[in-house]
Amino acid sequence: MKIEVLGPGCPNCKRLEQDVSNALAELKIEAEVVKVTDIKKFSDYGILMTPGLVINGKVYSSGKIPVMATLKRWMEEESKK
């Protein structure tokens, strides 16, 4: 599974990246987590507000930090595909 956290490095982007790492650890799921700071890549995904979260090429959120339960649910769903 590949998880991309999109953002220029703002506090919310860093928090989302940490939340993703924590959720993966709690779920004991292995994934490649990539921090994307290239603004051109944001627009490739149609993300206008950061932070953005992309799992396996699918945009799951943009402009907010999802709650931990939601992050875990998304990761569990994607890990089973």
Residue pairs with C-beta under 8 A, 6 or more apart in sequence:
1 29
1 30
1 31
1 32
1 55
1 56
1 75
1 78
1 79
2 31
2 32
2 34
2 55
2 56
2 57
3 20
3 24
3 31
3 32
3 33
3 34
3 53
3 54
3 55
3 75
4 33
4 34
4 35
4 36
4 52
4 53
4 54
4 55
5 13
5 16
5 17
5 20
5 33
5 34
5 35
5 36
5 51
5 52
5 53
6 13
6 36
6 37
6 41
6 42
6 45
6 47
6 50
6 51
6 52
6 53
6 54
7 13
7 14
7 16
7 35
7 36
7 37
7 50
7 51
7 52
8 37
8 39
8 50
9 37
10 50
10 51
12 50
12 51
12 65
13 35
13 50
13 51
15 51
15 65
16 51
16 53
16 65
16 66
17 33
17 35
17 51
19 65
19 66
19 68
19 71
20 33
20 53
20 71
21 33
22 68
23 68
23 71
23 72
23 75
24 30
24 31
24 33
24 75
26 72
27 72
27 75
27 76
27 79
29 75
29 76
29 79
31 75
31 79
36 42
36 52
42 48
42 50
42 52
45 52
45 54
45 59
46 59
46 62
47 59
47 62
47 63
48 62
48 63
49 62
49 63
50 62
50 63
51 61
51 62
51 63
51 64
51 65
52 59
52 61
52 62
52 63
53 59
53 60
53 61
53 62
53 66
53 71
54 60
55 74
55 75
55 78
56 78
56 81
58 78
60 66
60 74
66 74
